[in-house]
Amino acid sequence: MNKSVASRSSDWLNKVPEVTLSFWIIKIMSTTVGETGADFLAVDAGWGQGPTRGVMAALLTVALLAQLHRRRCTPWIYWLTVLLVSIVGTQITDLLTDGFGVSLYLSTSFFAVTLAAIFYVWYRCEATLSIHDIVTRRRELFYWAAILCTFALGTAAGDLATEGLGLGFAWGALTFGLLIGVTYGAWRMGGNAVLTFWIGYILTRPFGAALGDLLTQAKGYGGLGMETMWTSALFLAVIVMLVAVAQFGGKEGRSSPAVE
């Protein structure tokens, strides 16, 4: 680590929560709320796609600025930002697909290439992609750029699998769930921690989206027909409970050893 990074690190603690079971539960539920919440606001609440995108983008900007302003991880700000990134990432893909008629094959490929480019530049600049050492502003900006892209990519890939390839919501959720399990198994068997983390992070997005669609879509479309409002409210309640435990448990925001 060079001197400039070391000097700045002395004032910062890692800006990303510890990767525990609670982390992954909140992440998956955030992706599901991103799917169901966007649909509820745009359709059921009658906001429309344009106003929903504008409001959510504005809220994300405020939350991200608050997150960047902190010098350590504050769980409720961090997860609020992730939740809003989930909604905005979903809307970006939906805008391309429904608004501009972009093929899901094309959007999935585009976001995959964009994410690879972000990782490439990030690694060239910082020599690590580890989330255990987000201790400078530049690393955090790379991190959030990657996070937004993973949500957009996951939405496009999930829609491609469930709709374009005809897997349906149940089989889509099962398929992505199995892939997450394989990734976890690879990590347990000694696979690269950074690589398996990012693969798992990407896969949880289409898994959460397929789960959300499975719960809320009409039975005629292969869903269970639950209302988006109640599904979003239930998942939000669980997220709030887990984030409160992290916020007041005093374990978040401390430095973690880097995983290179």
BELPECOR-V804586 format. One record per residue. N is the residue number from 0. PSI is psi in degrees with one decimal (999 if undefined). Layout:
n=N psi=PSI
n=N psi=PSI
//
This chain:
n=0 psi=132.3
n=1 psi=170.0
n=2 psi=-37.4
n=3 psi=-41.7
n=4 psi=-40.7
n=5 psi=-41.3
n=6 psi=-39.2
n=7 psi=-33.6
n=8 psi=-25.8
n=9 psi=-23.7
n=10 psi=-10.3
n=11 psi=148.4
n=12 psi=160.2
n=13 psi=132.3
n=14 psi=3.3
n=15 psi=137.0
n=16 psi=159.7
n=17 psi=140.8
n=18 psi=93.9
n=19 psi=-179.9
n=20 psi=-40.2
n=21 psi=-39.4
n=22 psi=-48.5
n=23 psi=-35.6
n=24 psi=-46.7
n=25 psi=-41.2
n=26 psi=-48.0
n=27 psi=-43.3
n=28 psi=-33.8
n=29 psi=-39.2
n=30 psi=-37.7
n=31 psi=-43.1
n=32 psi=-34.5
n=33 psi=-38.0
n=34 psi=-52.1
n=35 psi=-35.9
n=36 psi=-42.7
n=37 psi=-41.6
n=38 psi=-40.8
n=39 psi=-47.8
n=40 psi=-43.0
n=41 psi=-35.4
n=42 psi=-62.1
n=43 psi=-40.2
n=44 psi=-10.2
n=45 psi=17.6
n=46 psi=-34.3
n=47 psi=158.8
n=48 psi=-43.8
n=49 psi=-56.3
n=50 psi=-37.8
n=51 psi=-45.4
n=52 psi=-42.3
n=53 psi=-46.4
n=54 psi=-46.0
n=55 psi=-37.5
n=56 psi=-39.6
n=57 psi=-44.1
n=58 psi=-38.9
n=59 psi=-40.8
n=60 psi=-45.0
n=61 psi=-47.0
n=62 psi=-40.4
n=63 psi=-39.1
n=64 psi=-39.8
n=65 psi=-41.5
n=66 psi=-44.3
n=67 psi=-29.0
n=68 psi=-28.1
n=69 psi=152.4
n=70 psi=7.1
n=71 psi=169.2
n=72 psi=123.2
n=73 psi=106.4
n=74 psi=-45.4
n=75 psi=-33.6
n=76 psi=-43.7
n=77 psi=-50.4
n=78 psi=-29.1
n=79 psi=-41.6
n=80 psi=-43.6
n=81 psi=-43.5
n=82 psi=-43.8
n=83 psi=-35.2
n=84 psi=-39.5
n=85 psi=-45.6
n=86 psi=-46.5
n=87 psi=-39.8
n=88 psi=-40.6
n=89 psi=-43.7
n=90 psi=-32.7
n=91 psi=-48.6
n=92 psi=-42.8
n=93 psi=-37.4
n=94 psi=-43.8
n=95 psi=-42.5
n=96 psi=-52.6
n=97 psi=-35.1
n=98 psi=-39.9
n=99 psi=-0.2
n=100 psi=24.9
n=101 psi=132.7
n=102 psi=142.6
n=103 psi=-30.6
n=104 psi=-43.2
n=105 psi=-45.5
n=106 psi=-38.4
n=107 psi=-44.1
n=108 psi=-41.0
n=109 psi=-48.2
n=110 psi=-32.3
n=111 psi=-44.0
n=112 psi=-41.1
n=113 psi=-43.9
n=114 psi=-42.0
n=115 psi=-39.2
n=116 psi=-40.5
n=117 psi=-46.1
n=118 psi=-38.9
n=119 psi=-49.7
n=120 psi=-41.8
n=121 psi=-47.1
n=122 psi=-38.0
n=123 psi=-34.9
n=124 psi=-35.7
n=125 psi=-11.5
n=126 psi=19.5
n=127 psi=149.0
n=128 psi=14.3
n=129 psi=137.0
n=130 psi=-1.1
n=131 psi=2.8
n=132 psi=43.4
n=133 psi=82.4
n=134 psi=11.9
n=135 psi=160.1
n=136 psi=-41.5
n=137 psi=-42.7
n=138 psi=-38.0
n=139 psi=-37.0
n=140 psi=-42.6
n=141 psi=-43.2
n=142 psi=-49.8
n=143 psi=-30.8
n=144 psi=-42.8
n=145 psi=-41.6
n=146 psi=-47.0
n=147 psi=-41.7
n=148 psi=-35.8
n=149 psi=-36.0
n=150 psi=-42.8
n=151 psi=-43.8
n=152 psi=-45.4
n=153 psi=-38.2
n=154 psi=-46.9
n=155 psi=-44.6
n=156 psi=-39.1
n=157 psi=-45.0
n=158 psi=-37.9
n=159 psi=-43.0
n=160 psi=-47.0
n=161 psi=-33.2
n=162 psi=-54.7
n=163 psi=-43.4
n=164 psi=-3.5
n=165 psi=22.5
n=166 psi=-32.0
n=167 psi=169.1
n=168 psi=-42.8
n=169 psi=-50.1
n=170 psi=-32.4
n=171 psi=-46.8
n=172 psi=-41.1
n=173 psi=-43.2
n=174 psi=-48.9
n=175 psi=-32.0
n=176 psi=-41.7
n=177 psi=-39.4
n=178 psi=-37.5
n=179 psi=-42.2
n=180 psi=-40.9
n=181 psi=-41.1
n=182 psi=-42.4
n=183 psi=-42.6
n=184 psi=-39.8
n=185 psi=-39.6
n=186 psi=-43.5
n=187 psi=-27.5
n=188 psi=7.7
n=189 psi=12.2
n=190 psi=158.9
n=191 psi=124.6
n=192 psi=-39.5
n=193 psi=-46.3
n=194 psi=-47.8
n=195 psi=-32.8
n=196 psi=-50.4
n=197 psi=-35.2
n=198 psi=-47.0
n=199 psi=-39.5
n=200 psi=-41.4
n=201 psi=-44.1
n=202 psi=-29.6
n=203 psi=-24.3
n=204 psi=-56.1
n=205 psi=-29.0
n=206 psi=-48.5
n=207 psi=-38.3
n=208 psi=-43.4
n=209 psi=-38.5
n=210 psi=-43.9
n=211 psi=-43.7
n=212 psi=-38.2
n=213 psi=-39.7
n=214 psi=-37.3
n=215 psi=-23.0
n=216 psi=152.8
n=217 psi=152.0
n=218 psi=-30.1
n=219 psi=-20.1
n=220 psi=10.7
n=221 psi=6.8
n=222 psi=-175.1
n=223 psi=-6.7
n=224 psi=17.7
n=225 psi=149.4
n=226 psi=139.4
n=227 psi=-33.2
n=228 psi=-47.7
n=229 psi=-35.8
n=230 psi=-46.4
n=231 psi=-41.8
n=232 psi=-41.4
n=233 psi=-48.0
n=234 psi=-37.8
n=235 psi=-38.3
n=236 psi=-41.5
n=237 psi=-42.0
n=238 psi=-47.0
n=239 psi=-41.4
n=240 psi=-47.6
n=241 psi=-38.1
n=242 psi=-37.2
n=243 psi=-40.4
n=244 psi=-43.3
n=245 psi=-39.2
n=246 psi=-42.7
n=247 psi=-0.5
n=248 psi=-16.1
n=249 psi=13.6
n=250 psi=-15.8
n=251 psi=160.2
n=252 psi=0.5
n=253 psi=162.4
n=254 psi=144.8
n=255 psi=148.1
n=256 psi=140.6
n=257 psi=142.5
n=258 psi=109.7
n=259 psi=999
//
